[in-house]
């Protein structure tokens, strides 16, 4: 088979553009994660069978991608999947000006530059489930600023892993994630905080449930800070694995009653007639921040 020129760079670009981790890609292709690592580093070239399987995985995100596109110049491949690639820039691809997320990225740039440290850290979610509605579930993960100025998100819980991006805008946080098990996106919209260090935030989670009907659902969600980043990527990765395994309590935990009151809200015409809310919305009741000297609000 003909070798793909710059395959490692093209594969890295596709991974970032599809918000897939090397581990997730390895699972879907059916190979060891170390092999994916060697492909990305360029120390080994995948065979024709594995290249076809890689193409099939990325077609879930980029349906127009074909096996032949690997052999195109990287700028042509980038255009094929709808991103702009700047040769020589190690931070990876950026959204095209006319792309679906380009305006979101542009609108959030100033807020990220000014407020990224407010939201970066280790977090725990609490959320209900369509499949098991009487139980509350937790995910543990990380919000982290990347070298190219975006806030990456990785969350794990109940055997699932979600990866994507966070965009702060207009006092709210917009989180776009991908579920490699359900092969569908998740969207979280939360109220931000005004103080410089967010401790908890509440909002709405929009997803396709993993029931047989893949039921579209909007669910309440709250996240609580469980730790701060060190700034060393390897140390923070190790700490993240430890947090996922040990599941520590948040630094300023909400009570069980508060979590349940958020997860199981009374909403609709009857609630509105009694002075409550007609529609689900996030009023930021549990979006709380703090300062370095202990001020809370």
ABEGO torsion letter per residue (X at the ends): XBBBBGAAAAAAAAAAAAGBBAAAAAAAAGBBAAAAAAAAAGABBBBAAAAAAAAAAAAAABAABBAAAAABBAAAAAAAAGBBBBBGBAAEBBBBAABAAAAAAAAAAAAAAAAAAAABEBBBBBBBBAABAABBBBBBBBBBBBAAGBBBBBBBEGGBBBBEBBBBBGGBBBBBBBBAAAGBBBBBBBBBBABABBABBBBBBBBBBABAAGBBBBBBBBBBBAEBBAGBAAAAAAAAAAAAAAGBBBABBBBAAAAAAAABBBBEAAAAAAGBBABBBBAGAABBBBBAAGBBX
